[in-house]
Amino acid sequence: MFSKYVPVLSVVFCFLTVSSVQADPTISVGGRLDMDFAKYYEDVTALNSGSNLRRLRLELGGKLTSKLSFYTLADFNDGTYNAQATWLRYRFNKENELSAGRIETPFSLQRVTNSQFNLFMERALPAALSRHYGTGLVFMHKGSQWNWRLGLFGNDWLNFGGTTQFGTALAGRVGRRLQFGKARVWLGASAMYQDTKQPQRFRTRPESSVTDQYLVNTGKIFDVGKTVRVGLEGVWKRGQWSVQGEWINYTGDRSTANDVNFSGGYFEASRMFNGRRRFNFRRGEWMSPEIGEKGAWELSARISRLDLQDGTITGGLETNYSLGLNYYFNPINRVMLNWIKVDTSPNKRGIDESPSILQLRLQLGF
């Protein structure tokens, strides 16, 4: 019931902030194109090698005043249009800001970081357990050592691109910056509570977008009302080396059967040559890398796991082993090459299989 007040609060916030606009706003336009190519070495399931336009993004943003900014993102993903994000943000001071509209839920390092700056072509398997966007309000505190975000979300009656059956959700993420000699460390935690009547479904492709196959898939779970997600995350960074990991757990309260519990995690490491990755410790997310005049190379490795098996829910268990090679022409343009060994034991049909994937992406920003 409370969910209907979330968009109302958002509208009030938008009205109060827009009414403060004076003159001479600054506008910026940008975007990104990702083109993927994949060769699948199939086992049981036909994955179908080929290519696709992974995403075409158009962005419009800017400042209306020194404290008020706006942003909107249109994503043409897999050939379909998706109005992903539309928000207004008011900056009280250097450390505190409030955003309203359709915005990222403050949960999981993978989710709050722009995919443009991820090590691999696709996020790790446990991203399937998190919610990416919601419609509501998010407050962020960006201290020199501590960062935290708190968001309140509800049904999208304002047609921002979300769902009118989202329900009510409260999400928070907190992180702490630490120093160990020449290494810097980020330790964080996330939690999200959601009360919704939406059917729950968890599925993911094998960290590759060209195939339309989901090797693990719970199908729709109709009798879940209240859900709780928790996550732990960490980053270790020293010079051109970086290490990152996360663990996420999902619990769903079922009214007619036993509760469901799914979990997943990943661990990845990278080394950059003639450049370095940059982590914004004040915001708790990755940002554009520093690249040498002649470009930069990056080597990476990752192991990820997602368990969608619980009682009568037999969505499958998948573990992926990945190697990556990236070449950066500049901070926003790169070529990505990934090799992935997939192990489902079992897949959604109860069958063990182990396909392999060789894929390439051309990422162009503008």
Secondary structure, DSSP 8 states (H G I E B T S, - for coil): -GGGHHHHHHHHHHHHHHTT--S--EEEEEEEEEEEEEEEE-SSS----EEEEEEEEEEEEEESSSSEEEEEEEEEETTEEEEEEEEEEEE-SSSEEEEEEEEE-S--HHHHS-GGG-SSSS--GGGGGS--EEEEEEEEEE-SSEEEEEEEEE--TT-SSS-TT--EEEEEEEEEEEEETTEEEEEEEEEEEEE--S-B--EE-SS-SS----SEE---BTTEEEEEEEEEEEEEEETTEEEEEEEEEEEEEESSS--EEEEEEEEEEEEEESEEEEEETTTTEEEEEEE-TT-EEEEEEEEEEEEEEETTEEEEEEEEEEEEEEEEEETTEEEEEEEEEEEESS-TTS--B--EEEEEEEEEE-
